[in-house]
Amino acid sequence: MSLLEIQDLIIEVGRAGAPAQVVAGLNLCVERGSTTVLVGESGSGKSMSALGIVRLLPRAARIKGGAVLLEGQDLLRISEAAMCDVRGARIGFVFQEPQDALNPVMRVGDQIGEVLTRHRGLRGLARRTRVVELLEAVGIPEAGQRLNGYPHQFSGGMKQRVMLAIALAGEPDLLIADAPTTALDVSTQAQILTLLRSEQQQRGMGMLFITHDLAVAHQVADTLAVMQAGRLVEIGSHADIFERPTHPYTQHLLRVSPRIQPDLAPPPLPVEAEPLLIARGLCVRFPGRRGLFGRIITQVTAVDNVDLIVHGGETVAIVGESGSGKTTLGRGLLRLLQVDAGSVNFGGREFFELDRKALRQARRDIQVVFQDPFSSMNPRLTVREIIEEGMTAQGLGGSRQGREQRVARLLEQVGLEAASIARFPHEFSGGQRQRICIARALAVEPKLLVCDEPTSALDVSVQAQILTLLRTLQQEMGLAYLFITHNLGVVAQIAHRVVVMHQGRIVESGPTQTVLFKPTHPYTQSLLAAVPRLP
Amino acid sequence: MVKPVLLPTDVAFLSSLLLVGLYFWAVRRDLLMRERWRTVLATPTGGAAALILCLYVAVAGLDCLRVEINGETKSLLDYLVSPLREHVETTYSAPFAAYGYAREVIPGASGAARQDYPRLRYGARHLAQPSRQMHADVLRRGMAGAGLGLLFLGGLLALVNRLRGRPLAGMFTPLTESTWRLQWLTAASICLALGWVICLAPYYHVLGTDKVGNDVLYLTLKSIRTGLVLGVVSSFITLPLAVIFGIPAGYFGGWIDDLVQYLYTTFSSVPGVLLIASAALSLDLLLQQHASAFPSLLARADMKLLALCLVLGLTGWTGLCRLLRADVMKLRVAEFVTAARALGTPPLKILLQHLLPNTFHLILITTVLDFSGLVLAEAVLTYVDIGVDPSMESWGNMINGARLELAREPAVWWSLLAAFCGMLGLVLAANLFADAMRDAFDPKLRGATSPSSS
């Protein structure tokens, strides 16, 4: 008998009149001591399946049919009280966002202890001892003191370790990890994956691991199940899926997943290219702790003395982990936030010395595309109004008719149908929205486009399409890109040159081939070593 | 001589209604807004509350259209309910009474005076022997009223069915259908109530009479205008203040924010009742000094009402202002605002095109919630004699008058109950409507009820 057996699980969302099946008949087994990875893009129903197993679905969703057998006992047919004894004690759960999953006003020791009291009946000193053991097991140093800390005193990776300690506290037979490393940096991700894997093997637990990232799946999986639109399309062993995928969707996913391969990167531009943007000695500081009367006591230096050159028609990638100052650098260059020192020469003009009016005009040449395709457009405007905004502000496009023609042309350029013009952003998918954002930026005919993580909120297949679009636009219009990202796989596909940032400073820069395949700085080397790779 | 009369509060109230109408006209093509308003009306409580609010607004609107005939100013409502207005007794009488509340000295036929309960001048006058005939008469007229109400309802249903192109056969299905049932049941109750009032009110004082013999139903109907004017006009005074101060404070920050914060902290620290009391007293003085400018009692009372709206409006904007400021502070770092700045969009346009529409749900919900607070404030302020003029019909004045009547034996309970019910209906409907609106408009709540992405 398998540890967990899911039979024909059906989950519906939406109103009773017009239900939509997000999980349409899932069949899956998780064996003791092995890891099953559920892979799929957003909307494939993988998270819903995981929540359905422990009966923690959001209110709008409901289980319509099927069975979830944990050692032969159907979890869908037992009472809620009995289910409370299953959650935490027999099934541990690690969520995607450790920030949201921990109670911010409760000491982490108590959050772990809660489970020990509920499921193991431990109290007092015995409970405390066990908490320390658990924290040590998940690799938190000085566990004796740290258990008195609050979640905000822990970093993202540390919080995820605490989450894991909570999940392990009840000594579960099955661990469900719902994309536990998506919110983390690559080096932290590597540590957490190693930790999960070793805990799973030591304790002989079954693990159901959910992810959208095939490279991560490659690292942890014994068995892989690929989901698409609520259906399981292929299931097989690690070797089966990665070496002999049979279903076209699996093959497609493997093909579009970014890889760090030397033959993909575009060659560096000829040296004669004219510099478009020259930044010298940029510094951005944020006020840290404030004292009485708002006096600034400490400062955080987000960008520390950065020099940067971007040539016309060139893609420069800025790579770094969260907190490295790469986004701040991008906003600083755009003069969207106050820069404390340094100068930016853009196309022969000193960008930071322009007065307010001249700056508004100069903004035409340097545009930005953001990460989140959901918050980067005003939900109350139509696509036409969104794309027209820059033209109106810059006085381009002439008459109303002229502007409308231009909007239509831009939509065609970014690969959207002309009928989109009168629709609202919420009617589009993430990838389509990102296309609209690109069209909005292109409407003012910029020379440089700052792309701040433009693909990290998108599925891999959509990501590949957006990257192709960006490359095509560069060839057609001679655009330069400043591509800010944490994803080295994306960098390998698009950048001519790479700049690696760490703690506000540039630690290494050079042609993509050199930086990615012959890195010299130890930080770059460790970063590259941590990236999960596909064969 | 017939001459239309428009008092200042009439103008303010009717133009507020016009603004609301203009808003709906402006968003009629906006699919998103249409969908949200439809959701509000489709929510059972929201739709029912909207119907009741419409009834109140209609009564108040009729009461705002006045004409002067032979030196006497009357509103359309006065003409519609003229039997109620004209049937004035000498003093108190209970609901459906044929005899007065207190014993009076009645000259007998033989010249010998006796003390007894007098027959009312108008209540149940058509009955020769009220004690024997009354029950049957009330029942008969009640049935007729119900019949009339059902006729209204049938007409309404037939009209809707025709507009929807549905067969006449299934005419009564809306009443049993599950989705719009409560809305239709509310409409049915309104129709029935109308039918009863039309059939019974000319012959009986259905809610009794007050100290000077005025029909309490008439007073309650007239009070609707006072309450609504106060709530609506004050809300429309708070709105621009809150928007003009709150949104720029949140967006620009810096000294503008400091200034606005200083302003609203100061305003909300002043005890509101004190400010209103001082304003009411100085207004009284002002009116006395310029008595010639306000020839009639009506004009004076109206001026006082307008002043009260102004004071309540000027002190009431701080709550919404604070909410708007906080919301805009969150929105100003949203990527679409940053993108607009990167495109070189001028700040004023960012405020109007990006920030105002995205805080609109907040403005709507808060305004409707505050509205009910203002209606209640009228009653409280009038009770302590700093509210509307004593000559103006209002729920506050009715309650104020009923204060001592409750202590009488037997108690005069009907004016208090009528004022209470009138106010409860309005405030409850406004609150339920605000609730339904919040469910439909608030993006945070919408995230919780709609299917989340997996």
Interface residues (C-beta under 8 A of the other chain):
Chain A: V13 G14 A20 V22 S42 G43 S44 G45 K46 S47 M48 P58 R59 A60 A61 R331 L334 L336 L359 R360 Q361 R363 R364 I366 Q367 V368 F370 Q371 D372 S375 S376 M377 N378 P379 R380 L381 E389 G390 T392 A393 Q394 F424 H426 C437 R440 A441 V444
Chain B: L31 L32 A334 E335 F336 T338 A339 A340 R341 A342 L343 G344 T345 P346 K349 Q353 H354 P357 N358 A448 T449 S450 P451 S452 S453 S454
